[in-house]
Amino acid sequence: QPGQAQPGFGAPGQPGGPGAPGQQQYGAPGQQQYGAPGQYGGQPGYGGAPQQYGGQPGYGQPQAYGQPGYGGQPAVRGDLAEWSQRAIGGLIDYGAPLGGVLVLNFVFAFVGSTILSLLGTLLWLAAIAFVIWNSYQGGVTGQTIGRKYAKVKLIKEETGQPVGGGMGVLRYICHALEVGVGWFAPLFTPKKQTFADMILGTLVVRADDQQH
């Protein structure tokens, strides 16, 4: 009828019209819009709550070189013995007995006495026996006579404990095979090790400072 409101699309109370029951328009309350929380771009951590790349725990956090966890590298000990300490211990343990017998044998050979030559041989055997015994004790306790004087200690890198008597003797043999060259390796190797130390996995640390 003319002048009478016809029910149609968009008429109030009609399906599709404003305010129709159950009808929700774009942007109406309850409608999840593009970018709203829970939608693409609105997820927490992805366009939503700020999370920076590298901010996850244990990934991208600044860590100083040498600290545990950086590139999988273990921390470098702070109590490694200095080369001078190791040199003092080595001179007492090996230089004094073997060097002393060597000098005596030169003197005995110069004199040319048979008795002195026999004595020289006995002294060599005694010096070798002392070195082996001293190396064995150094493996058991971590300290030879020379290391005690130099205040250093031999340990296994993995356990931090003495290496054992057999390993102590083996380490001495490896040192002998270095022919002096490897003795200077602690001056430039990262863990101040000789070649024998690197092969056997041992460290020489300060006995009066056992902190890591």
Solvent accessible surface area in square Angstrom, and as a share of the most:
residue,aa,sasa,rsa
1,Q,152,0.68
2,P,136,0.86
3,G,93,0.89
4,Q,110,0.49
5,A,95,0.74
6,Q,117,0.52
7,P,94,0.59
8,G,36,0.34
9,F,188,0.78
10,G,29,0.28
11,A,24,0.18
12,P,114,0.72
13,G,56,0.54
14,Q,63,0.28
15,P,115,0.72
16,G,35,0.33
17,G,2,0.01
18,P,75,0.47
19,G,73,0.70
20,A,9,0.07
21,P,127,0.80
22,G,86,0.82
23,Q,99,0.44
24,Q,99,0.44
25,Q,100,0.45
26,Y,188,0.72
27,G,37,0.35
28,A,26,0.20
29,P,128,0.80
30,G,69,0.66
31,Q,76,0.34
32,Q,115,0.51
33,Q,73,0.33
34,Y,177,0.67
35,G,40,0.39
36,A,25,0.20
37,P,117,0.74
38,G,43,0.41
39,Q,62,0.28
40,Y,153,0.58
41,G,28,0.27
42,G,10,0.10
43,Q,80,0.35
44,P,106,0.66
45,G,28,0.27
46,Y,135,0.51
47,G,77,0.74
48,G,37,0.35
49,A,55,0.43
50,P,128,0.81
51,Q,114,0.51
52,Q,155,0.69
53,Y,197,0.75
54,G,18,0.17
55,G,44,0.42
56,Q,98,0.44
57,P,125,0.79
58,G,75,0.72
59,Y,126,0.48
60,G,61,0.58
61,Q,85,0.38
62,P,127,0.80
63,Q,88,0.39
64,A,66,0.51
65,Y,173,0.66
66,G,11,0.11
67,Q,92,0.41
68,P,89,0.56
69,G,57,0.54
70,Y,101,0.38
71,G,70,0.68
72,G,67,0.64
73,Q,97,0.43
74,P,89,0.56
75,A,52,0.40
76,V,81,0.46
77,R,36,0.13
78,G,47,0.45
79,D,0,0.00
80,L,10,0.05
81,A,0,0.00
82,E,81,0.36
83,W,81,0.28
84,S,65,0.42
85,Q,42,0.19
86,R,31,0.11
87,A,30,0.23
88,I,79,0.40
89,G,3,0.03
90,G,26,0.25
91,L,119,0.59
92,I,58,0.29
93,D,3,0.02
94,Y,44,0.17
95,G,33,0.32
96,A,65,0.50
97,P,27,0.17
98,L,46,0.23
99,G,28,0.27
100,G,33,0.32
101,V,13,0.08
102,L,85,0.42
103,V,92,0.53
104,L,76,0.38
105,N,31,0.16
106,F,138,0.57
107,V,75,0.43
108,F,22,0.09
109,A,73,0.57
110,F,184,0.77
111,V,90,0.52
112,G,58,0.56
113,S,36,0.23
114,T,115,0.67
115,I,134,0.68
116,L,48,0.24
117,S,57,0.36
118,L,110,0.55
119,L,72,0.36
120,G,0,0.00
121,T,71,0.41
122,L,95,0.47
123,L,49,0.25
124,W,80,0.28
125,L,109,0.54
126,A,60,0.46
127,A,7,0.05
128,I,84,0.42
129,A,60,0.46
130,F,67,0.28
131,V,1,0.01
132,I,82,0.42
133,W,133,0.47
134,N,1,0.01
135,S,4,0.02
136,Y,105,0.40
137,Q,63,0.28
138,G,0,0.00
139,G,0,0.00
140,V,69,0.40
141,T,65,0.38
142,G,0,0.00
143,Q,41,0.18
144,T,2,0.01
145,I,82,0.42
146,G,0,0.00
147,R,22,0.08
148,K,123,0.52
149,Y,159,0.60
150,A,11,0.08
151,K,122,0.52
152,V,1,0.01
153,K,55,0.23
154,L,1,0.01
155,I,3,0.01
156,K,50,0.21
157,E,61,0.27
158,E,154,0.69
159,T,89,0.52
160,G,27,0.26
161,Q,111,0.49
162,P,46,0.29
163,V,25,0.14
164,G,29,0.28
165,G,8,0.08
166,G,55,0.53
167,M,59,0.26
168,G,6,0.06
169,V,32,0.19
170,L,81,0.40
171,R,12,0.04
172,Y,43,0.16
173,I,83,0.42
174,C,24,0.14
175,H,18,0.08
176,A,55,0.43
177,L,136,0.68
178,E,22,0.10
179,V,122,0.70
180,G,14,0.13
181,V,107,0.62
182,G,0,0.00
183,W,128,0.45
184,F,105,0.44
185,A,0,0.00
186,P,7,0.04
187,L,108,0.54
188,F,143,0.60
189,T,16,0.09
190,P,117,0.73
191,K,63,0.27
192,K,59,0.25
193,Q,13,0.06
194,T,5,0.03
195,F,78,0.32
196,A,1,0.01
197,D,0,0.00
198,M,87,0.39
199,I,131,0.66
200,L,23,0.12
201,G,21,0.20
202,T,0,0.00
203,L,3,0.02
204,V,8,0.04
205,V,0,0.00
206,R,58,0.21
207,A,35,0.27
208,D,105,0.55
209,D,38,0.20
210,Q,84,0.37
211,Q,113,0.50
212,H,161,0.72
